[in-house]
C-alpha cells in the first residue's frame, strides 16, 4: 500500500502474550483500512 504506516500491537509477558480486542482497539483510527494479524509458527501456541 502506498504511503501506508505500519502500527504494531504490543503483546508481551505483561498481558500473557494474548492478542485481544483490548490490545488492538486503541490502535484503530478513522484512517485504518486494513488489519493484518500474522502468527508465524505460532510460538505461544495460542489460538487467534
Secondary structure, DSSP 8 states (H G I E B T S, - for coil): -TT---------GGGTT---HHHHGGG--TT--------GGGTT----
